[in-house]
Amino acid sequence: MTSEQGKQLNEIISQQDRVVKIWMDYQKRFSNVQTWHFGGIVLMLIVPLIIIYFCIDKRKVSI
């Protein structure tokens, strides 16, 4: 590996570390349980499951 290639590789790694830190900060600030988006996604998961549970005819299940 040439020295120029090594320098560029080190720069890429340092930039990647910076981007990861920025992304983690974004996730901590805007993607947590206290946001309405999180509640909406949970509802979109739970409500259909509840509807399916009550719509299944349990009398027709054979064991």
N, C-alpha and C positions, 0 to 999 in steps of 0.2 A: 504494500500500500504506500503510495507516495505521500509526502507531507501535506500537499495540497488536498489530497483526498481525505486524509486524516482530519485536517482542519475543518473541512466541510462536513464530515461525519459528526464531529464534535458539535458543530453549530446546529446541525439537525437535531441531535439529542437534546441540546439545551433548549431549543425552541419547542420540542415536544414536551419537555418537562414543564415549560411555561404554559403551554396550551392545556395540559392536564390540570394544572393548578387553577387556571381560569375556569375550566369546565367544572371542576369540583366546587368552586366558589359559587358558580351559577346554580348548580344542583342544590347546594345548601340553602341558597337564598330563595329560590323560586319553585322547588319541587319537593315540598315537605307536606306533612300531614295537615298543617294549618291552612293550606290553600284550598280554595273551592274546587280547583281542578282535580285534586286528589280525591275529594269527596264525590265528585261527579263520576270519576272512573270506578270508584268502589261501588257506587250505586248501579252503574252499568253492568257490573259483574254480579252483584248480589240480587237485584230485582228480578232478572230473568230466571235465576236459580229458584227463587221463591215461587215465582209463577209456575215454573215447571213442576215443582214439588206439589203444589196444590192442584194442578191440572191432571196429574197422573191418576188414573183410575186404579186404586190399590186393590179393589175387589177382584180384578181380572188377573192379578199376578199369580202365577202358579209356581210352587216351590218344588 
